Amino acid sequence: MRATTAAPLFLALLLLSSALASAQSAPGAPAQGSSPVRSKDGAVSVPTPLPSARTPSPAFPGASARGTTALPAQVPAVPLIDLRVRNPQNGQQVAFSVQLLLLLTVLSLAPSLLILVTSFLRISIVLDFVKRALSLQQAPPNQVLLGISLFLTIFIMWPTFQAVYNDSLKPLSDGKISVEQAYYAAEKPFRIFMYDQMRSNPDNIRLFMSMRGLPKPNTLADVPTYVLVPAFILNEMTVAFKIGILLFIPFIIIDMVVASILMSMGMIMLPPVMISMPFKLILFVLVDGWNLLTQQLVRSFF
């Protein structure tokens, strides 16, 4: 009798445990710690899980409104730069826009200005004359010659650059002087350098002053910058051409000797340059041409 009543009881307990297990594993079951909300029509909606100690809270306010606990995307390291074009509201904004436009124009022309008001112009022209006097076509390349000219310019102009940094750039970055004062402080060392190169021969300054109709200057301060810069450019080109002529003379003599020897031997069809170029290189190396040329170029500025 006991066996017959225990068997249905055990079977009922087994069915009840299986039903509870299936109910817990159903996808629509509400999570622990959350309460279902009943709407007006009687349907039960399951809300989002409440944040617990083990669930990280969202980093942005919008994440909680969407009902998700996923981590947000990482903030980019580079900030967003936004440029907007707006109509000016007063005259000061118009003046600032014009100043900004002029500043961008000067920055785009800065390499050309640095080439024209430094020693780069003379050095580059002289090195090009040396290459042509040696009858060289590809070696050394033009990039190498420009690189040599650049570093020689830095070597020669270093005191000027240092004076510009100490008197203009550093006080401007520290907020001690205004932009206008920094401009005049940076202009002064370059004016002194250009005037020192024309001190012995100021004919170019007289030329541009007379063409402009300006009175005779008594000091350097009386010479405007727009007169000093073109006068300096003409002076540098004149000096560079004089140095180039002196460099060409020994190599022209070698070309003439080789050409006369070839003509006396009846080798008219043989180009004299093919025979004279090795002799030019031998002469240039034996006299240590690069050392002598560099020394004379640097000394010509002091």
Buried (B, 14 or more C-beta within 10 A) or exposed (E): EEEEEEEEEEEEEEEEEEEEEEEEEEEEEBEEEEEEEEEEEEEEEEEEBEEEEEEEEBEEEEBEEEEEBEEEEEEEEEEEEEEEEEEEEEEEEEEEEEEEEEEEEEEEEEEEEBBBBBBBBBBBBBBBBBBBBBBEEEEEEEEEBBEBBBEBBEEBBEEBBEBBBEBBBEBBEEEEBEEEBBEEBBBBBBBEBBBEBBEEEBEBBEBBBEEEEEEEBEEBEEBBEEBBBBBBBBBBEBBBBEBBEEBBEEBEEBBEEBBEEBEEEEEEEBEBEEBBBEBBBEBBEEEEBEEEBBEEBBEBBE
